[in-house]
């Protein structure tokens, strides 16, 4: 019989194709159960993982999970694959690949060279047979840098997205949050606003406000309004000060269609933003967000498990050399990930993205109707810190009052930096010292009355 099989005890388990095998091997999560894709028992899951470990890596080059002819994401993954980069591991099975990744001799330079040869499906497959500590160790060996007005992803650095969302887009409320974040040494990844009113006019107003703050105080950071990519392209046409282009992306063509995008739109937006030439130390202009379950929620998963779909979204992101890729791991809700599933999923996402050569960050978060709490987020936060996460979120009080979900605070970034001896991006670190916010690498408990930044809330 064609396919894949494994015997556990007296029971023979058969899996008809790679798509089924990957789904059955996936650690339990609510989204796959909702889609009817998950293993029927823990024994079947173990059997699938054992069969997957014996599958050759090359299987993923020969068997498409979503047909090449009907899916542009599959075509992108296949057509951009670097066979020469895969060569060191091309003859390995998935299980042997896991052992190779964990080997002492497999170092940062080796993993960097390998990245173009790894397909998203290969990354997803090996993650399914790895423990959390395995993925943390390998991701920690991966180092992916990107730059615009500062350099992100350097060793012993941790950056933050300062997220000053406001339920009415009130300029003073946004400015107060920005001031709060800057005083905690946050914002070097990006100051990124999710607009409460999402249209081109409002996006241009917010872009102009952020640009004025950055230019007035000469802060070496970048800004982004997280509006639809087509709105950003219209803003560019109007002459708005666009630093980064944001877009949510998914792992199948039909899921991206539900977002109102395709690869051609992303190519056009990337070219338009690069043409503005607003970066000072680099030209990575794209900011992508992803999340396990997005393809399922759009009924566009094609029978592929949600974690593999997520890895395919990283295949989309990789094509555009982004500054930031953010796995918003718990935002989509408990129908897709619940409780401790969020913790593992966050590590899977970070591992797969880094293995594919992406500058990965994480929105360590959960919705208020999920069976999760801040202790769970502290666990994931600490794991991602040790795994070399490029950036995390900085939300006032860890509670986004516009999007109504729980994330990480400015204080959480200080915790990781203090615990692990991490610093912000070097250009931003220099600015923090010059601005009198830090002294000898330590944040000051207070700044002097009349500090120039305090005028932010009076603007």
C-alpha positions in Angstrom: 0.0 0.0 0.0 1.3 3.5 -0.9 1.8 6.0 1.8 3.4 5.8 5.2 2.9 3.4 8.0 4.1 2.4 11.5 3.2 -0.4 13.9 2.7 0.3 17.6 2.3 -2.8 19.6 -0.1 -5.0 17.5 -1.7 -2.1 15.7 -0.6 -1.1 12.2 -1.3 2.6 11.4 -1.4 3.7 7.8 -1.3 7.3 6.5 -2.2 7.8 2.9 -0.1 10.8 2.1 2.3 13.4 3.5 -0.6 15.8 4.3 -2.3 13.2 6.4 0.9 12.1 8.0 1.8 15.7 9.0 -1.6 16.4 10.4 -1.7 13.2 12.5 1.8 13.8 13.8 1.0 17.3 15.0 0.9 17.8 18.8 -2.7 18.3 20.0 -4.4 21.6 19.3 -7.9 22.7 19.1 -7.8 24.0 15.5 -6.9 20.7 14.1 -9.5 19.0 16.1 -12.1 21.5 14.8 -11.0 20.8 11.2 -11.1 17.0 11.8 -7.4 16.6 10.9 -5.9 15.6 14.2 -4.9 12.1 15.4 -7.8 10.1 16.9 -5.6 9.0 19.8 -2.3 9.7 21.4 -1.1 6.3 20.2 -2.0 7.2 16.6 -0.1 10.5 17.1 3.0 8.7 18.2 2.7 6.3 15.3 2.5 9.2 12.9 5.5 10.9 14.5 7.5 7.7 14.2 6.5 7.3 10.5 7.3 11.0 9.9 10.8 10.6 11.5 11.5 7.9 8.8 10.3 10.0 5.9 13.1 11.3 3.6 13.4 15.1 3.6 13.2 14.9 -0.2 9.6 13.7 0.1 8.6 17.3 0.6 10.1 18.2 -2.8 8.3 15.5 -4.6 4.8 15.6 -3.0 3.0 18.9 -2.8 0.5 19.4 0.1 -1.4 22.0 -1.9 -1.3 21.4 -5.7 1.4 23.4 -7.6 -1.0 24.1 -10.5 -3.7 25.8 -8.3 -1.7 27.5 -5.6 0.8 30.4 -6.0 2.3 29.8 -2.6 3.2 26.3 -3.5 4.7 27.6 -6.8 6.7 30.2 -4.9 8.1 27.6 -2.5 9.0 25.1 -5.2 10.4 27.6 -7.7 12.5 29.5 -5.2 14.0 26.4 -3.6 17.8 26.4 -3.4 19.0 22.8 -4.1 22.6 23.6 -3.4 21.8 25.0 0.0 19.9 21.8 0.9 22.9 19.6 -0.1 24.4 19.0 3.4 21.1 17.4 4.6 19.5 16.3 1.3 19.9 12.6 2.0 18.6 12.6 5.5 15.3 11.5 6.9 13.2 13.9 9.1 14.5 12.1 12.2 18.1 12.3 11.1 17.6 16.0 10.3 16.5 16.6 13.8 19.7 15.0 15.1 21.8 17.0 12.7 20.2 20.3 13.8 20.9 19.4 17.5 24.5 18.4 16.8 27.2 20.5 18.4 28.9 21.0 15.0 25.8 22.6 13.5 26.5 26.2 14.3 25.0 29.6 13.4 26.9 29.9 10.1 25.9 26.4 9.0 22.2 27.1 9.8 22.4 30.5 7.9 23.7 28.8 4.8 21.1 26.0 5.0 18.1 28.3 5.3 17.4 28.8 1.5 17.4 25.0 1.0 14.8 24.3 3.7 11.1 24.4 2.6 8.4 25.4 5.0 7.0 21.8 5.0 10.4 20.4 6.0 10.6 22.9 8.9 7.1 22.1 10.0 7.8 18.3 9.8 10.9 18.3 11.9 9.3 20.6 14.5 6.6 18.0 15.0 9.1 15.4 16.3 11.0 17.9 18.5 10.5 18.8 22.2 10.3 22.4 23.2 13.8 22.4 24.4 15.0 21.0 21.1 13.4 23.9 19.2 14.6 26.5 21.7 18.2 25.2 21.3 18.2 25.2 17.5 16.4 28.5 17.2 18.9 30.0 19.6 21.7 28.9 17.2 20.0 30.7 14.3 20.8 34.4 13.9 18.8 36.5 11.4 19.4 40.3 11.2 17.5 43.0 9.3 17.8 46.7 9.3 16.1 50.0 8.4 17.0 52.9 10.8 18.5 50.5 13.2 19.8 46.9 13.2 17.6 44.1 14.6 18.4 40.6 15.5 22.0 41.0 16.6 23.4 38.6 19.2 22.6 39.6 22.8 20.0 42.1 21.7 16.2 42.1 22.2 14.0 44.7 20.5 10.3 45.7 21.0 7.4 46.8 19.0 5.9 49.8 20.8 2.2 49.3 20.3 0.4 52.5 21.3 -3.1 51.6 20.1 -6.0 53.7 21.2 -9.8 53.0 20.9 -10.5 56.3 19.2 -7.0 57.0 17.6 -6.7 60.0 19.9 -3.4 61.7 19.2 -2.7 62.6 22.8 -3.6 59.1 24.0 -1.2 57.6 21.4 1.5 60.1 22.3 1.2 59.2 26.0 1.7 55.6 25.3 4.7 56.3 23.0 6.3 58.4 25.8 5.7 55.7 28.3 7.3 53.1 26.0 10.3 55.2 25.1 10.9 55.9 28.8 11.2 52.1 29.3 13.6 51.8 26.4 11.1 50.2 24.1 10.2 50.9 20.4 13.4 49.9 18.5 11.7 47.2 16.4 9.0 49.6 15.3 6.3 52.0 16.7 3.4 50.3 15.2 -0.2 51.4 15.5 -3.3 49.3 14.7 -5.7 52.1 13.6 -9.2 52.0 15.2 -10.5 53.7 12.0 -9.0 51.9 9.1 -9.0 54.0 6.0 -6.4 55.8 3.9 -7.0 59.3 5.3 -6.6 58.1 8.9 -3.5 56.1 8.0 -1.9 59.1 6.5 -2.7 61.2 9.6 -1.1 58.6 11.9 1.9 58.1 9.6 2.5 61.8 9.7 2.2 62.0 13.5 4.7 59.2 14.0 7.1 60.6 11.5 7.0 64.0 13.2 7.9 62.4 16.5 10.7 60.4 15.1 12.2 63.4 13.2 11.7 65.9 16.0 13.5 63.8 18.6 15.9 62.2 16.0 15.1 58.7 17.2 16.7 55.9 15.1 13.6 53.8 14.8 10.9 53.1 12.2 7.2 53.5 12.2 4.3 51.6 10.8 0.5 51.9 10.6 -0.9 48.5 10.4 -3.5 49.2 7.7 -4.2 47.0 4.6 -1.3 46.9 2.1 -3.4 48.6 -0.5 -4.1 51.5 1.8 -0.4 51.9 2.4 0.2 51.9 -1.3 -2.3 54.7 -1.7 -0.7 56.6 1.1 2.7 56.3 -0.7 1.0 57.8 -3.8 -0.2 60.7 -1.7 3.4 61.4 -0.5 2.9 60.1 3.1 6.0 59.3 5.2 5.8 55.5 4.9 8.6 53.6 6.6 7.3 50.0 6.7 4.5 48.2 4.7 2.4 46.0 6.9 0.3 43.0 5.8 -1.1 39.8 7.4 -0.1 36.8 5.2 -1.2 33.1 5.2 0.1 29.9 3.8 -2.3 29.3 0.9 -3.3 31.3 -2.1 -7.0 31.2 -1.2 -6.3 32.3 2.4 -4.4 35.3 1.1 -7.2 36.0 -1.3 -9.5 36.2 1.8 -7.1 38.9 3.1 -7.4 40.8 -0.2 -3.9 40.2 -1.4 -1.8 38.1 -3.7 2.0 37.9 -4.3 1.9 40.5 -7.1 0.4 43.0 -4.7 3.1 42.3 -2.2 5.8 42.7 -4.9 4.4 46.1 -5.9 4.2 47.3 -2.3 7.7 46.2 -1.5 9.1 48.0 -4.6 7.1 51.2 -3.8 8.4 51.3 -0.2 12.0 50.6 -1.2 11.7 53.3 -3.8 11.1 55.9 -1.0 14.6 55.1 0.3 13.8 56.2 3.9 16.1 53.7 5.6 19.4 54.9 6.9 21.3 51.7 7.7 19.2 49.2 5.7 16.3 48.7 3.3 14.1 46.0 4.8 10.7 47.5 4.5 8.1 44.8 5.0 6.3 43.9 8.2 4.3 40.7 8.1 2.1 39.2 10.8 0.9 35.6 10.8 -1.0 33.2 13.1 -1.8 29.5 13.3 -5.4 29.0 12.3 -5.8 31.8 9.8 -6.2 29.5 6.8 -8.7 27.3 8.8 -10.8 30.4 9.7 -10.9 31.3 6.0 -11.9 27.7 5.1 -8.7 27.7 3.0 -6.5 25.1 4.6 -6.9 22.4 1.9 -6.8 19.7 4.5 -3.3 20.9 5.8 -2.8 21.2 9.5 -2.6 24.7 10.9 1.0 24.6 12.0 2.2 23.5 8.5 0.0 26.2 7.0 1.7 28.7 9.3 5.1 27.6 8.1 4.0 28.1 4.5 3.1 31.6 5.4 6.8 32.1 6.3 7.6 30.9 2.8 5.6 33.9 1.6 7.4 36.3 4.0 10.9 35.0 3.1 10.5 36.1 -0.5 10.4 39.7 0.5 13.4 40.0 2.9 11.2 41.6 5.6 12.4 43.7 8.6 9.9 42.0 10.9 7.8 38.8 11.0 5.5 38.6 13.9 3.7 35.4 14.9 0.6 36.6 16.8 0.3 33.3 18.3 -2.7 33.5 20.7 -4.7 36.3 19.1 -7.0 34.2 16.9 -8.6 32.5 19.9 -9.2 29.2 21.7 -11.0 27.7 18.7 -7.5 27.3 17.2 -5.1 27.3 20.2 -5.9 27.1 23.9 -4.0 27.0 27.1 -0.7 25.4 27.0 -1.1 24.8 23.2 -0.2 28.5 22.8 3.1 27.9 24.5 4.2 25.1 22.2 2.8 26.9 19.1 4.8 30.0 19.9 8.0 28.0 20.0 7.1 26.1 16.9 6.5 29.3 15.0 9.8 30.9 16.2 11.8 27.8 15.3 10.3 27.3 11.9 10.7 31.0 11.0 14.3 31.1 12.1 15.2 27.9 10.4 13.8 29.4 7.1 16.0 32.5 7.6 13.4 35.0 8.9 13.8 37.8 11.5 11.1 36.4 13.8 9.4 38.1 16.6 6.4 37.1 18.7 3.2 38.6 20.0 3.0 36.6 23.3 -0.7 36.9 23.7 -4.1 35.5 24.4 -7.7 36.5 24.1 -9.9 37.0 27.1 -12.0 33.9 26.4 -9.0 31.6 26.2 -8.1 29.2 29.0 -4.7 31.0 29.5 -3.3 33.6 31.9 -0.3 35.8 32.4 1.7 32.9 33.9 1.4 31.1 30.6 2.6 34.2 28.8 5.6 34.5 31.2 6.5 31.0 30.4 6.4 31.6 26.6 8.1 35.0 27.1 11.1 33.4 28.9 11.3 30.5 26.4 11.4 32.9 23.4 14.0 35.1 25.1 16.3 32.1 25.5 15.5 31.1 21.9 16.9 34.4 20.6 13.6 36.0 19.6 14.3 39.2 17.6 11.5 41.3 19.2 8.4 41.1 21.4 5.4 43.5 21.9 5.4 46.4 24.3 1.8 47.2 25.2 0.9 49.7 28.0 0.0 47.5 31.0 0.1 44.4 28.7 -3.6 45.1 27.9 -4.4 46.4 24.4 -7.5 48.7 25.0 -8.3 48.9 21.3 -7.9 45.2 20.2 -9.1 43.9 23.5 -6.5 41.2 24.1 -3.6 40.5 26.5 0.0 40.8 25.4 3.3 41.8 26.9 4.2 45.1 28.6 7.2 47.4 28.5 8.2 45.9 31.8 8.2 42.4 30.3 10.9 43.6 27.9 13.0 44.9 30.8 12.6 41.6 32.6 14.0 39.7 29.6 16.8 42.1 29.1 17.8 42.0 32.8 17.5 38.2 33.1 19.4 37.4 29.9 21.8 40.3 29.7 20.2 41.6 26.5 20.2 45.1 25.1 18.1 47.1 22.5 19.3 47.7 19.0 22.7 49.4 19.1 21.6 52.6 17.3 18.6 52.9 19.7 20.8 52.1 22.7 23.1 55.0 21.8 20.1 57.3 21.5 18.6 56.2 24.9 21.9 57.2 26.5 22.1 60.5 24.7 18.5 61.2 25.7 19.2 60.6 29.4 16.8 57.6 29.6 19.5 55.1 30.4 22.8 55.5 32.2 25.6 52.9 32.1 23.2 50.6 30.3 20.6 50.8 33.1 17.2 52.5 32.8 16.8 55.5 35.1 13.9 55.3 37.5 13.0 58.9 36.8 13.9 61.6 34.2 14.4 65.2 35.1 11.4 67.5 35.0 11.4 69.4 31.7 12.9 66.5 29.8 12.3 67.2 26.1 10.4 64.0 25.5 7.8 65.1 28.0 6.6 67.6 25.5 5.2 64.6 23.5 1.9 64.7 25.3 1.6 68.4 24.9 2.0 68.3 21.1 
